[in-house]
Amino acid sequence: MPDPATLRDSTQIVLPCDTLDGLREAIETEFTVTVFSRDDVRCLIVGSPVEIKAVSRFLAQHGVSIQ
């Protein structure tokens, strides 16, 4: 059985919300993901593993580092 943490890592990205300033609308338009704020400080991007990989590449192209 897969490890839940591994599955979670492949289906979500957690970032400070201010990191998405100017990018959130493009992400929601271009990719099939859901972006929401957990506590107005951290934002969560949730989608399929394929979409999360694509969003990760998009963010990297825009200078956003995902750890």
C-alpha positions as CSV (number, residue, x, y, z in Angstrom):
1,M,0.0,0.0,0.0
2,P,1.4,3.5,-0.9
3,D,2.5,5.8,1.8
4,P,-0.1,8.6,2.4
5,A,2.6,11.3,2.7
6,T,4.0,10.3,-0.7
7,L,0.5,10.5,-2.2
8,R,-0.1,13.8,-0.6
9,D,3.1,15.2,-1.9
10,S,2.2,14.2,-5.4
11,T,-1.3,15.8,-5.3
12,Q,-0.8,19.1,-3.5
13,I,1.6,22.0,-3.2
14,V,1.6,24.2,-0.1
15,L,3.1,27.7,-0.4
16,P,2.9,31.0,1.3
17,C,-0.1,32.9,-0.3
18,D,2.0,35.9,-1.2
19,T,4.1,33.6,-3.4
20,L,1.1,33.2,-5.7
21,D,0.6,37.0,-6.1
22,G,0.1,37.6,-9.8
23,L,0.2,33.8,-10.6
24,R,-2.9,32.4,-9.0
25,E,-5.3,33.4,-11.8
26,A,-3.0,32.0,-14.4
27,I,-2.7,28.7,-12.5
28,E,-6.4,28.4,-12.0
29,T,-7.0,29.2,-15.7
30,E,-4.3,27.0,-17.3
31,F,-4.4,24.0,-15.0
32,T,-7.1,21.7,-13.6
33,V,-6.4,22.4,-10.0
34,T,-8.0,24.0,-7.0
35,V,-6.3,26.8,-5.2
36,F,-7.4,27.8,-1.7
37,S,-6.2,29.5,1.4
38,R,-5.8,27.5,4.6
39,D,-5.4,30.4,6.9
40,D,-4.7,33.5,4.7
41,V,-1.0,32.7,5.1
42,R,-0.6,29.3,3.5
43,C,-2.2,28.4,0.1
44,L,-2.9,24.9,-1.1
45,I,-2.9,23.9,-4.7
46,V,-4.6,20.5,-5.1
47,G,-4.9,18.4,-8.3
48,S,-3.9,15.2,-9.9
49,P,-0.2,14.2,-9.9
50,V,0.1,15.1,-13.6
51,E,-1.4,18.6,-13.0
52,I,0.7,19.1,-9.8
53,K,3.9,18.3,-11.8
54,A,2.8,20.8,-14.5
55,V,2.1,23.5,-11.9
56,S,5.4,22.9,-10.3
57,R,7.2,23.4,-13.7
58,F,5.1,26.6,-14.2
59,L,6.0,27.9,-10.8
60,A,9.7,27.1,-11.4
61,Q,9.6,29.0,-14.7
62,H,8.3,32.0,-12.7
63,G,11.0,31.9,-10.1
64,V,9.0,30.1,-7.4
65,S,11.0,27.5,-5.5
66,I,9.1,24.5,-4.2
67,Q,10.7,22.6,-1.4
